[in-house]
């Protein structure tokens, strides 16, 4: 009684579809590690040693910021709460240490909002240590909490030894994890994201500028964090939005601030120029009708279960074949939203996609006399 049906319906879209990087079409980069991600689809437009665990320098402060944001969101912390600056935080992260600093003084009572600005805009190591000590008792305990949170949110190639990103043999992240973390920050904490685009901040009457070069070279850029150590080179986790599209890039190993600025601008512009997002299927599109055996209705519509949007390379017309795959008839009862089949999307050289097809409505089962009547019709007339 059941038969397999494959309905083929195809159309031309621009280029190929992949959940991986389009490196075959990519440009060369001076970065040691690089990932370019489309924010909406999560697809990688370019990937170079993206999963390798490398020293992230101050880019790992994004995890410190994420920890603070999460406590603000769950209500255990307020922007108006104040933290005390310890001698340890001043000594390890202050001006005397030679690293990036917010110029905090021992015993200062600092608002959480000011600490966030000090971390994000000024890259203050002292601000990070103050936050870590006040939230967890010590920087080591805070790092342990960072590692726990990293596992919870799916960062597979990250391990934290401190809150600052200062050199440590056990402090490592991948550029892929940094991109995933940046994507989470943008998606989960839009109320705080504006801090990443603030170009300067004044504390203790000292004015400091944001080091993110994209904020000055690209009007559409709005984040996120630079980094620099001798081992890591000049690094950047950047994001920019043009129209409805947002890209996130992470790069490491550049030789100078100038080279980082030029490469960040070049890679981001390349991503916007060469790729775009396309709708392959729209949610609730009717693909086919399927007969219902022993149902009070003879047929039920099969609908696409979700919008399917993918990032595709421009100006290259490849053929995407869409095939609806399902068994017919389906046996009653049928529930609205029940999966009845799937659409298989085939793109040359890429992994196939399977998009569920679901029932448009409930179809109740007929009673005993209805069954008898349908059986007679089927035997005499071949009607289901």
N, C-alpha and C positions, 0 to 999 in steps of 0.2 A: 504493500500500500504506500510505503514511503518511497520517494525518489529524490535523488540529489539534483539540485538546480544550480547552475552557474550562469548568472546574467552578467554579461560583459558590457560595461559602458565606459568609454574612454574619452579623454580630452587632452589637449596640449597645455602643458604648463611650462614655465620657464625653468629649465635646468632640473637637477636631480635633488632627491630628498635623502637626508641622512641624519641620524642622531649623532653621528660622529663628525669629524672635521672635514672640510672641503680642501684638504691640503694639496690635492692634485692641481687645483686651480690657483694656489696661493702665491703670494709674493715672498721674497726672501726677507729675513729679519735679522737685525744685529743682536736681538735679545737672546740670552742663553736659554731662558724658559719663557714660553708665551702661550696664552690662551685668549681667544676672542670669542665671546659668547653673545648670542641674541637673548635678551632678557625675557621676552615673552615665550619663546618656544623652548628655550634652554639648549638650543643646538649650538655646537661649536663650529665656528666658521674657520678657525685656524687653531692648531694645537702643535706645540713643540715641547717635548719632554714635560708635558703638563701634569703628569702624576708623580714625578720625581720629587722626593722630599728634600727641600733645599732651605737654606737660611732665609727667612722671610723679612728680616730686619723689621723696621717699624710698621710694615704692612700688617704684621700680626696684632698690632694694636686694635685692628678691626674686631678681633675676638674679645678683647677687653671691653671695647665699646658695646659689643653684642651682649655681653654679660650684664653690663649696667642697664642697657635698654630693657632686657628681659625682666629685671627687678623693678624697673619703673612701670612696666606694663602690668605686672602681677600685683602692684600696689605695696610691695614690701619696701619700696624706696621712693622718695620724692625729690624733684629737682631742687627743692628748697632745703632739704636735709644738708647738714654741714659735717665735713670730715676734718679730722685734725692731722696736721702734717707732723710726722715723726722725724727724729733725727736720722733714722735709717733712710727714709724716703728722700730727705734733703741731701744726704751724703751720696747716695747711689744715683739719684736722678737730678740733682740740682746743678747749678752752674759750675760748681767745682769739679763735677764728674766729666765735663767736656762734651757731653751729649746734648740732645735736644731737651729743652727745659721750659717750664712755665714760670720759673723764677719764684717758686714758693719758698717761704721761710719757716723755720722750725716753730711749731706751735700755732701756725696760721689755722684759722677755722674757715674752710673753703666750701662754698655751696657746690652741690653735685653738678648743677648746670654749668658752673664755671670750670669745674674739673673736666667735664665733657668737652667744652670748647678748648681747654688746654690740651687735651689728648688729640682731638680731631684736627684742630687748626694749627696748633703750635707743636704737635707731636711730643708733648712733654713727658719725659720719662718719670719725673717726679710726680706728676699728676696720676700716672698709671699706678705707681707704687702706693700712693696715698689711697686710691680707690681699692686696690687689692687688700691692703692691710685693714682698712675699715670695714670692708665687706666680709672678709674671710679670716681675719686675725693675723695672717701672714701672707707674704707673696707666694710662698711654696704651697700653702693650702689653696690659695686662689688659683694657682696653676693646675692643681689637681682638679678643681671644679671646672676649669676651662677644658681639661681633657675629657671629663665626664660629659660635659655639654657637647663637645665636638662629636663624640660618638652618637649622642642622641640625635643630632641633626644631620648625621651622615657624612661627616668629614673623615674620609678614610685614610688620608695620608697627612695627618697633622699630629704633632705632639708638642705640648707647651711646657716650658721650664720656667717661664717668667711672664710678667704682664706687659713688658716693654718692647720685646724683640731684640734686646741687647744680645750680643753674641754668646751662645751657649751650645755645646755639642749636642744637647738633647732637644734643642728648640728648633723645630722644623715644620714646614708646611709645603704643600704643593700649590702651584699656581691654579690648578683646577679647584682645590679646596677654597682658595681665596676668592675665586670667581663665584663659587656656590655660596660662600658666606656673604659676599657683597650682594648677591641676588636676594638672599634672605633679609638682609638689613633693609634694602629698598622696599621689599614686599611687606615685611612685618611691622616696620616702624616708620611709616611715612610721616608721622607727626614730628619726628626728630631728624629726618633725612636732610632738611634744609641746612643743618649745621655743616655738612660736608662741602657746601658751596660757598660758605662764608670766607672771604678772602683775607681777612685780618682780624686780630683780636688783641685787646689791650688788657693787661693785668699788671698790677703794681706799677702803673704808669709806663709800662714797657710795651711798645707796639710791635707785634710780630705778624708776618704775612704767611698765608697758606703756601706750602711748597709745591702744590699740585700744578704742574705746568699747563695742563689742559684747561684749567680755569681761566687762563690768560690768553691762550691761543685759539680756543674753540668756544664760541658763545653758547653752544648747546651742552657743554660739559658741566657737570654738577657734583662730581665726587671722584675718588673717595680718599685714598691714602698713599703717600709716597713712603719710600724706605731707602736707607743707604747704610751699608757697612762695607768694610774692605772686602770681606768674603762674598757678600751678596751682590756687590756692585750697586748701581743706581736702579731703583725698582719703582714700580707704580701699579696700583690697582685703580683703574679709572673707569668712569662711566659717563655717557653722554646720551641725550635724547633729542631726536629730530622728528617732529611730527608725532606720530604714534609709536615710533620705533625707538628702542633703547638698546645700546650695546654696552657690554662690560668687557674690559680688557685687563689682563694682568701680565706684567713683564718683569724680568729680572736680568741682572748681569750686564747692564749698559755701563759704558766706561766713563761717562761724564753726565752732568746735569743737562748739558746741551744735547747730547746724544739721546738721552731719555726723553727730553721734550720733543725732539724731532721725530723719534720713532713712535712715540705715543700718538702724536698728531697724525702721522702717516698711516699707521695701522688702523686707527679709528676711522679716518676718512675712507680708507680702502673698504672697510666693512660696510659703511653706509652706501658707498658708490656701487659696489659689486653685487650686493645681496638685497633681497626684500622679502617680506612675509606674504604668503599667499594662502588663501583658504582653499583647501582641497575638497572638503565636505562641510556642509552646514548642518547643525543640529536640527533634528525633526524633519529633515528632507525625506520624503517618501521614496523608497527605492523599489518596492514591489508589494503586491498583495499575495498572501499565502492562504491556501484553503485550510479550514479548521474542521477536523473530523469530530463528529458528535458535539458540535458547538451550536449554540442558539443563533449565532451569526455564521454564515457560510465562509466568510473571509475576514482576515485582519490585515491591516497595513503594517509593513515593516518600516521603521524609521531609523535614521542615523542617530546614534545615541549621544553624540557630542560634536562640537565644532572641532575640525581638524585643520589646524593652521601650522604651516611649516616654513622655515626659512629656505629660500631657493636662490640659486645664483641667477643673476639677470642675464638677458641677451643670449641665452642658449636654450633652444626649444627641444626638449626631450619629451618623449611620449610616456605619459603615465597611464597604465591600464588599471581600471577599477573593476573588480569582479565581485558580484554579490553571491555568496555561497550559503546555501541553506537546504534543509530537508523539507519536503512537503508530502502530505499535509502535516500540520501540527495537531496534536490531540488536545481536545478541551479537557479541563478548563485552562484558559490562557489569562495571565495577569498582565495588566498594563506595565510596561517596562521590562517584561521578561525577555531575555535574549533568545532570538529565534535563528540567528545566523550572524554573518559578519561580512564586511566589505574588505576584500584583499586589495591593497594598493601596491602595485609593482612599478618600481622605477629602476631603469637599467643601472647596474653597478651599485645599487644600494640595498639595504635590508628591506624586506617587505613589511608592510604595516597591516594589522588586522583591526578593523574598527567595528565594534559590536552593532548589530541591528536588533532593535527591540520592538515589542508589540505596542501598537498605538493605543490599545484599550483592552479592557477586560472582555473576555468571551466566556460566558457561563456554559456549563455542560447541560445537554438536554436530558430529560427524564427517560425512563424505560421505554415508554411508548414512542418517544422521539427517536430513540435508538433503533427500535424495530422499523419505524417508518424509513429512516435513512438507510438501513441495511437492505430493505426491499428495493428502494430507489437505486441503490448501488448495484444490486444484483440484476435488476431489470433494465435500468437505463444507463448505468455506469456513472451516475451522479454521486458526488460525495456529499 
